[in-house]
Amino acid sequence: AKVHSITKDNQGNLWIALYQHGALMIPAHKSSFKYFGSHSLSQDIIGRCCVTTVKGGHNGNIYIGTDNDGIFIVSKDKNSSKHITSEEISNIPPIAIGIFEDSENNLWIGSYGSGASRLNLKTMKCEQVKDIVNEQNNELVSNVYDFVEDSHKRVWIATMGGGLQYYDLNKKEHHICSQINQIVNNWI
């Protein structure tokens, strides 16, 4: 590109006018903002597929779910990742749209079309959660969107079509919340 003009602002940032390409700002101070992905200038540690969900873990790791490329566990230092696919570990859903680490070191993975799975991060064994069903027809809910854990060690599960459900980590029991009359419909 042709450079037409260069100036420095009060903070020391350089601004460069690029003919037919807009303006480029070079910050005076290094930014802590980082980009991870296929167009990264430094390294690509999360593949080339669409990122559908991202969540921070208890130990500083970042969990990234993708559309048809499994799960990436980005290290605390953000310099490396572990790639987990259904070819390596069975029951990893292909399209992860919700991801959550519970207090017992399990990674809950909600998916589009494949229900939910729970990956034990210590043993790296993954199982499909078969208790998340639609109460009306007792069929497995195929779209599970998100999870959160409360102070009573209940993992709340948001589904598309199966309402709100939870798994009690203490009792190892699954519950469908049809008794909660504040829920307007089954699309959470």
C-alpha positions as protocol buffer text, in pm:
chain_id: "A"
residue {
  index: 1
  type: ALA
  ca { x: 0 y: 0 z: 0 }
}
residue {
  index: 2
  type: LYS
  ca { x: 105 y: 357 z: -55 }
}
residue {
  index: 3
  type: VAL
  ca { x: 164 y: 561 z: 259 }
}
residue {
  index: 4
  type: HIS
  ca { x: 33 y: 917 z: 220 }
}
residue {
  index: 5
  type: SER
  ca { x: 71 y: 1053 z: 570 }
}
residue {
  index: 6
  type: ILE
  ca { x: 203 y: 963 z: 915 }
}
residue {
  index: 7
  type: THR
  ca { x: 123 y: 1136 z: 1244 }
}
residue {
  index: 8
  type: LYS
  ca { x: 163 y: 1068 z: 1614 }
}
residue {
  index: 9
  type: ASP
  ca { x: -121 y: 1139 z: 1862 }
}
residue {
  index: 10
  type: ASN
  ca { x: -94 y: 1262 z: 2228 }
}
residue {
  index: 11
  type: GLN
  ca { x: -63 y: 903 z: 2358 }
}
residue {
  index: 12
  type: GLY
  ca { x: 227 y: 825 z: 2123 }
}
residue {
  index: 13
  type: ASN
  ca { x: 26 y: 607 z: 1882 }
}
residue {
  index: 14
  type: LEU
  ca { x: 132 y: 624 z: 1518 }
}
residue {
  index: 15
  type: TRP
  ca { x: -142 y: 682 z: 1259 }
}
residue {
  index: 16
  type: ILE
  ca { x: -65 y: 597 z: 897 }
}
residue {
  index: 17
  type: ALA
  ca { x: -286 y: 699 z: 603 }
}
residue {
  index: 18
  type: LEU
  ca { x: -285 y: 420 z: 344 }
}
residue {
  index: 19
  type: TYR
  ca { x: -397 y: 505 z: -9 }
}
residue {
  index: 20
  type: GLN
  ca { x: -719 y: 309 z: -86 }
}
residue {
  index: 21
  type: HIS
  ca { x: -671 y: 94 z: 225 }
}
residue {
  index: 22
  type: GLY
  ca { x: -788 y: 314 z: 512 }
}
residue {
  index: 23
  type: ALA
  ca { x: -583 y: 403 z: 817 }
}
residue {
  index: 24
  type: LEU
  ca { x: -349 y: 195 z: 1028 }
}
residue {
  index: 25
  type: MET
  ca { x: -291 y: 270 z: 1397 }
}
residue {
  index: 26
  type: ILE
  ca { x: 23 y: 132 z: 1561 }
}
residue {
  index: 27
  type: PRO
  ca { x: -17 y: 157 z: 1939 }
}
residue {
  index: 28
  type: ALA
  ca { x: 262 y: 311 z: 2146 }
}
residue {
  index: 29
  type: HIS
  ca { x: 215 y: 49 z: 2419 }
}
residue {
  index: 30
  type: LYS
  ca { x: 181 y: -323 z: 2370 }
}
residue {
  index: 31
  type: SER
  ca { x: -181 y: -432 z: 2393 }
}
residue {
  index: 32
  type: SER
  ca { x: -284 y: -734 z: 2599 }
}
residue {
  index: 33
  type: PHE
  ca { x: -551 y: -810 z: 2338 }
}
residue {
  index: 34
  type: LYS
  ca { x: -475 y: -1133 z: 2151 }
}
residue {
  index: 35
  type: TYR
  ca { x: -631 y: -1299 z: 1851 }
}
residue {
  index: 36
  type: PHE
  ca { x: -641 y: -1677 z: 1825 }
}
residue {
  index: 37
  type: GLY
  ca { x: -742 y: -1845 z: 1503 }
}
residue {
  index: 38
  type: SER
  ca { x: -652 y: -1924 z: 1146 }
}
residue {
  index: 39
  type: HIS
  ca { x: -552 y: -1564 z: 1064 }
}
residue {
  index: 40
  type: SER
  ca { x: -327 y: -1518 z: 1368 }
}
residue {
  index: 41
  type: LEU
  ca { x: 8 y: -1358 z: 1295 }
}
residue {
  index: 42
  type: SER
  ca { x: 192 y: -1558 z: 1561 }
}
residue {
  index: 43
  type: GLN
  ca { x: 40 y: -1905 z: 1577 }
}
residue {
  index: 44
  type: ASP
  ca { x: -282 y: -2089 z: 1514 }
}
residue {
  index: 45
  type: ILE
  ca { x: -368 y: -2292 z: 1823 }
}
residue {
  index: 46
  type: ILE
  ca { x: -745 y: -2335 z: 1771 }
}
residue {
  index: 47
  type: GLY
  ca { x: -786 y: -2460 z: 1415 }
}
residue {
  index: 48
  type: ARG
  ca { x: -980 y: -2317 z: 1125 }
}
residue {
  index: 49
  type: CYS
  ca { x: -1343 y: -2399 z: 1206 }
}
residue {
  index: 50
  type: CYS
  ca { x: -1606 y: -2161 z: 1333 }
}
residue {
  index: 51
  type: VAL
  ca { x: -1580 y: -2093 z: 1708 }
}
residue {
  index: 52
  type: THR
  ca { x: -1924 y: -2140 z: 1864 }
}
residue {
  index: 53
  type: THR
  ca { x: -1855 y: -2112 z: 2236 }
}
residue {
  index: 54
  type: VAL
  ca { x: -1579 y: -2004 z: 2473 }
}
residue {
  index: 55
  type: LYS
  ca { x: -1557 y: -2033 z: 2852 }
}
residue {
  index: 56
  type: GLY
  ca { x: -1287 y: -1983 z: 3114 }
}
residue {
  index: 57
  type: GLY
  ca { x: -1197 y: -2272 z: 3343 }
}
residue {
  index: 58
  type: HIS
  ca { x: -1105 y: -2289 z: 3710 }
}
residue {
  index: 59
  type: ASN
  ca { x: -731 y: -2338 z: 3651 }
}
residue {
  index: 60
  type: GLY
  ca { x: -696 y: -2057 z: 3397 }
}
residue {
  index: 61
  type: ASN
  ca { x: -747 y: -2270 z: 3087 }
}
residue {
  index: 62
  type: ILE
  ca { x: -987 y: -2150 z: 2818 }
}
residue {
  index: 63
  type: TYR
  ca { x: -1231 y: -2399 z: 2666 }
}
residue {
  index: 64
  type: ILE
  ca { x: -1328 y: -2338 z: 2304 }
}
residue {
  index: 65
  type: GLY
  ca { x: -1604 y: -2527 z: 2123 }
}
residue {
  index: 66
  type: THR
  ca { x: -1625 y: -2534 z: 1746 }
}
residue {
  index: 67
  type: ASP
  ca { x: -1858 y: -2616 z: 1462 }
}
residue {
  index: 68
  type: ASN
  ca { x: -1739 y: -2961 z: 1349 }
}
residue {
  index: 69
  type: ASP
  ca { x: -1382 y: -2948 z: 1487 }
}
residue {
  index: 70
  type: GLY
  ca { x: -1423 y: -3062 z: 1846 }
}
residue {
  index: 71
  type: ILE
  ca { x: -1299 y: -2885 z: 2157 }
}
residue {
  index: 72
  type: PHE
  ca { x: -977 y: -2692 z: 2216 }
}
residue {
  index: 73
  type: ILE
  ca { x: -833 y: -2650 z: 2565 }
}
residue {
  index: 74
  type: VAL
  ca { x: -608 y: -2344 z: 2551 }
}
residue {
  index: 75
  type: SER
  ca { x: -338 y: -2345 z: 2818 }
}
residue {
  index: 76
  type: LYS
  ca { x: -324 y: -2093 z: 3100 }
}
residue {
  index: 77
  type: ASP
  ca { x: -26 y: -1919 z: 2935 }
}
residue {
  index: 78
  type: LYS
  ca { x: -221 y: -1905 z: 2602 }
}
residue {
  index: 79
  type: ASN
  ca { x: 77 y: -2048 z: 2410 }
}
residue {
  index: 80
  type: SER
  ca { x: -55 y: -2398 z: 2339 }
}
residue {
  index: 81
  type: SER
  ca { x: -372 y: -2600 z: 2319 }
}
residue {
  index: 82
  type: LYS
  ca { x: -499 y: -2956 z: 2337 }
}
residue {
  index: 83
  type: HIS
  ca { x: -736 y: -3050 z: 2055 }
}
residue {
  index: 84
  type: ILE
  ca { x: -1005 y: -3305 z: 2144 }
}
residue {
  index: 85
  type: THR
  ca { x: -1216 y: -3459 z: 1869 }
}
residue {
  index: 86
  type: SER
  ca { x: -1469 y: -3740 z: 1850 }
}
residue {
  index: 87
  type: GLU
  ca { x: -1206 y: -3948 z: 1666 }
}
residue {
  index: 88
  type: GLU
  ca { x: -985 y: -3934 z: 1980 }
}
residue {
  index: 89
  type: ILE
  ca { x: -1253 y: -3948 z: 2249 }
}
residue {
  index: 90
  type: SER
  ca { x: -1597 y: -4090 z: 2181 }
}
residue {
  index: 91
  type: ASN
  ca { x: -1907 y: -3885 z: 2265 }
}
residue {
  index: 92
  type: ILE
  ca { x: -1745 y: -3547 z: 2195 }
}
residue {
  index: 93
  type: PRO
  ca { x: -2024 y: -3372 z: 2002 }
}
residue {
  index: 94
  type: PRO
  ca { x: -1934 y: -3234 z: 1659 }
}
residue {
  index: 95
  type: ILE
  ca { x: -2107 y: -2897 z: 1708 }
}
residue {
  index: 96
  type: ALA
  ca { x: -2044 y: -2757 z: 2058 }
}
residue {
  index: 97
  type: ILE
  ca { x: -2266 y: -2458 z: 2136 }
}
residue {
  index: 98
  type: GLY
  ca { x: -2236 y: -2450 z: 2515 }
}
residue {
  index: 99
  type: ILE
  ca { x: -1942 y: -2543 z: 2737 }
}
residue {
  index: 100
  type: PHE
  ca { x: -1892 y: -2529 z: 3114 }
}
residue {
  index: 101
  type: GLU
  ca { x: -1648 y: -2665 z: 3374 }
}
residue {
  index: 102
  type: ASP
  ca { x: -1821 y: -2773 z: 3695 }
}
residue {
  index: 103
  type: SER
  ca { x: -1670 y: -2780 z: 4046 }
}
residue {
  index: 104
  type: GLU
  ca { x: -1584 y: -3152 z: 4011 }
}
residue {
  index: 105
  type: ASN
  ca { x: -1357 y: -3099 z: 3708 }
}
residue {
  index: 106
  type: ASN
  ca { x: -1609 y: -3212 z: 3448 }
}
residue {
  index: 107
  type: LEU
  ca { x: -1653 y: -3029 z: 3121 }
}
residue {
  index: 108
  type: TRP
  ca { x: -2019 y: -3013 z: 3017 }
}
residue {
  index: 109
  type: ILE
  ca { x: -2060 y: -2979 z: 2640 }
}
residue {
  index: 110
  type: GLY
  ca { x: -2394 y: -2876 z: 2493 }
}
residue {
  index: 111
  type: SER
  ca { x: -2447 y: -2929 z: 2126 }
}
residue {
  index: 112
  type: TYR
  ca { x: -2666 y: -2862 z: 1831 }
}
residue {
  index: 113
  type: GLY
  ca { x: -2818 y: -3192 z: 1727 }
}
residue {
  index: 114
  type: SER
  ca { x: -2632 y: -3426 z: 1965 }
}
residue {
  index: 115
  type: GLY
  ca { x: -2764 y: -3344 z: 2312 }
}
residue {
  index: 116
  type: ALA
  ca { x: -2503 y: -3301 z: 2583 }
}
residue {
  index: 117
  type: SER
  ca { x: -2186 y: -3477 z: 2691 }
}
residue {
  index: 118
  type: ARG
  ca { x: -1979 y: -3466 z: 3008 }
}
residue {
  index: 119
  type: LEU
  ca { x: -1600 y: -3495 z: 2981 }
}
residue {
  index: 120
  type: ASN
  ca { x: -1406 y: -3587 z: 3296 }
}
residue {
  index: 121
  type: LEU
  ca { x: -1098 y: -3366 z: 3267 }
}
residue {
  index: 122
  type: LYS
  ca { x: -894 y: -3592 z: 3497 }
}
residue {
  index: 123
  type: THR
  ca { x: -955 y: -3921 z: 3314 }
}
residue {
  index: 124
  type: MET
  ca { x: -1045 y: -3770 z: 2972 }
}
residue {
  index: 125
  type: LYS
  ca { x: -1343 y: -4008 z: 2951 }
}
residue {
  index: 126
  type: CYS
  ca { x: -1655 y: -3861 z: 2792 }
}
residue {
  index: 127
  type: GLU
  ca { x: -2012 y: -3981 z: 2825 }
}
residue {
  index: 128
  type: GLN
  ca { x: -2331 y: -3866 z: 2661 }
}
residue {
  index: 129
  type: VAL
  ca { x: -2578 y: -3731 z: 2917 }
}
residue {
  index: 130
  type: LYS
  ca { x: -2887 y: -3942 z: 2847 }
}
residue {
  index: 131
  type: ASP
  ca { x: -3103 y: -3791 z: 3123 }
}
residue {
  index: 132
  type: ILE
  ca { x: -3172 y: -3464 z: 2936 }
}
residue {
  index: 133
  type: VAL
  ca { x: -3509 y: -3555 z: 2788 }
}
residue {
  index: 134
  type: ASN
  ca { x: -3825 y: -3380 z: 2676 }
}
residue {
  index: 135
  type: GLU
  ca { x: -4081 y: -3443 z: 2950 }
}
residue {
  index: 136
  type: GLN
  ca { x: -4376 y: -3465 z: 2706 }
}
residue {
  index: 137
  type: ASN
  ca { x: -4238 y: -3744 z: 2484 }
}
residue {
  index: 138
  type: ASN
  ca { x: -3943 y: -3876 z: 2691 }
}
residue {
  index: 139
  type: GLU
  ca { x: -3707 y: -3830 z: 2393 }
}
residue {
  index: 140
  type: LEU
  ca { x: -3348 y: -3711 z: 2426 }
}
residue {
  index: 141
  type: VAL
  ca { x: -3319 y: -3333 z: 2385 }
}
residue {
  index: 142
  type: SER
  ca { x: -3089 y: -3275 z: 2088 }
}
residue {
  index: 143
  type: ASN
  ca { x: -3016 y: -2903 z: 2138 }
}
residue {
  index: 144
  type: VAL
  ca { x: -2851 y: -2810 z: 2469 }
}
residue {
  index: 145
  type: TYR
  ca { x: -2735 y: -2448 z: 2483 }
}
residue {
  index: 146
  type: ASP
  ca { x: -2576 y: -2361 z: 2816 }
}
residue {
  index: 147
  type: PHE
  ca { x: -2485 y: -2460 z: 3172 }
}
residue {
  index: 148
  type: VAL
  ca { x: -2419 y: -2290 z: 3505 }
}
residue {
  index: 149
  type: GLU
  ca { x: -2354 y: -2426 z: 3855 }
}
residue {
  index: 150
  type: ASP
  ca { x: -2517 y: -2280 z: 4164 }
}
residue {
  index: 151
  type: SER
  ca { x: -2393 y: -2274 z: 4526 }
}
residue {
  index: 152
  type: HIS
  ca { x: -2576 y: -2604 z: 4600 }
}
residue {
  index: 153
  type: LYS
  ca { x: -2366 y: -2790 z: 4338 }
}
residue {
  index: 154
  type: ARG
  ca { x: -2653 y: -2812 z: 4089 }
}
residue {
  index: 155
  type: VAL
  ca { x: -2556 y: -2778 z: 3723 }
}
residue {
  index: 156
  type: TRP
  ca { x: -2845 y: -2596 z: 3551 }
}
residue {
  index: 157
  type: ILE
  ca { x: -2901 y: -2698 z: 3189 }
}
residue {
  index: 158
  type: ALA
  ca { x: -3066 y: -2471 z: 2930 }
}
residue {
  index: 159
  type: THR
  ca { x: -3225 y: -2661 z: 2641 }
}
residue {
  index: 160
  type: MET
  ca { x: -3409 y: -2579 z: 2323 }
}
residue {
  index: 161
  type: GLY
  ca { x: -3731 y: -2777 z: 2354 }
}
residue {
  index: 162
  type: GLY
  ca { x: -3669 y: -2956 z: 2683 }
}
residue {
  index: 163
  type: GLY
  ca { x: -3703 y: -2663 z: 2921 }
}
residue {
  index: 164
  type: LEU
  ca { x: -3480 y: -2598 z: 3219 }
}
residue {
  index: 165
  type: GLN
  ca { x: -3320 y: -2897 z: 3388 }
}
residue {
  index: 166
  type: TYR
  ca { x: -3047 y: -2955 z: 3644 }
}
residue {
  index: 167
  type: TYR
  ca { x: -2805 y: -3221 z: 3758 }
}
residue {
  index: 168
  type: ASP
  ca { x: -2732 y: -3246 z: 4131 }
}
residue {
  index: 169
  type: LEU
  ca { x: -2360 y: -3319 z: 4165 }
}
residue {
  index: 170
  type: ASN
  ca { x: -2398 y: -3421 z: 4532 }
}
residue {
  index: 171
  type: LYS
  ca { x: -2681 y: -3670 z: 4480 }
}
residue {
  index: 172
  type: LYS
  ca { x: -2584 y: -3766 z: 4121 }
}
residue {
  index: 173
  type: GLU
  ca { x: -2949 y: -3709 z: 4019 }
}
residue {
  index: 174
  type: HIS
  ca { x: -3105 y: -3539 z: 3720 }
}
residue {
  index: 175
  type: HIS
  ca { x: -3421 y: -3323 z: 3748 }
}
residue {
  index: 176
  type: ILE
  ca { x: -3660 y: -3164 z: 3498 }
}
residue {
  index: 177
  type: CYS
  ca { x: -3798 y: -2834 z: 3625 }
}
residue {
  index: 178
  type: SER
  ca { x: -4161 y: -2859 z: 3517 }
}
residue {
  index: 179
  type: GLN
  ca { x: -4271 y: -2745 z: 3864 }
}
residue {
  index: 180
  type: ILE
  ca { x: -4116 y: -2401 z: 3819 }
}
residue {
  index: 181
  type: ASN
  ca { x: -4419 y: -2203 z: 3707 }
}
residue {
  index: 182
  type: GLN
  ca { x: -4218 y: -1893 z: 3610 }
}
residue {
  index: 183
  type: ILE
  ca { x: -4084 y: -2067 z: 3300 }
}
residue {
  index: 184
  type: VAL
  ca { x: -4299 y: -1960 z: 3007 }
}
residue {
  index: 185
  type: ASN
  ca { x: -4191 y: -2226 z: 2759 }
}
residue {
  index: 186
  type: ASN
  ca { x: -3941 y: -2505 z: 2692 }
}
residue {
  index: 187
  type: TRP
  ca { x: -3699 y: -2293 z: 2488 }
}
residue {
  index: 188
  type: ILE
  ca { x: -3432 y: -2169 z: 2730 }
}
